[in-house]
Amino acid sequence: MSEKIEKLADLTKSLIKTIGEDPNREGLVKTPQRVAKAWTHFSQGYNSKLESVINGAIFNEDCTDMVVVRDIEFFSMCEHHMIPFFGRAHIAYIPNGKIVGLSKIARVVDVFAKRLQVQERLTCQIRDCIQEVLNPLGVAVVIEAKHLCMMMRGVQKQNSVTTTSAFTGEFENKATRDEFINLINAKLS
Ligand code: ZN
């Protein structure tokens, strides 16, 4: 058992005690271990190197047509409450001599999502990463998410969806941005 897992398990045991439960109760005995492993997964983004995620998957290509990857599912942890927020990311870029393997776009989302986050920063970090790595003519990122911290506590808005967006380059132009929005809203038949 790694030192990190052990520490996280100890903290979880304290949490269980503090909320008024018995960590030695049968159903809870292995819970600290499970929670520790889960949190190691939720925070994996801190240990992932973006270069190693993307490198080797960048290709030279003359195409300058918009590339859109939509409905990338993600799960992240709200940094204010350490409760999940989750939803879908839609990402587009207009190549400028370079393209990246499509699955890598989803990996970029994952690297930034598996940290303590706010949706606004997650959106901008994905945009900036793609802009930096590919130097495209423009990047667009739209994220739609539900926040359990809003749904379970406080305002209890069960169905509210928060949408954030971030753009660079050609997506600053309304026509290009509209084309992207139409593509992510289009129903595939
Ligand atoms: Zn929150």
Boltz pocket constraint, residues with backbone or C-beta under 6 A from the ligand:
constraints:
  - pocket:
      binder: B
      contacts: [[A, 78], [A, 79], [A, 80], [A, 81], [A, 82], [A, 83], [A, 147], [A, 149], [A, 150]]
      max_distance: 6.0
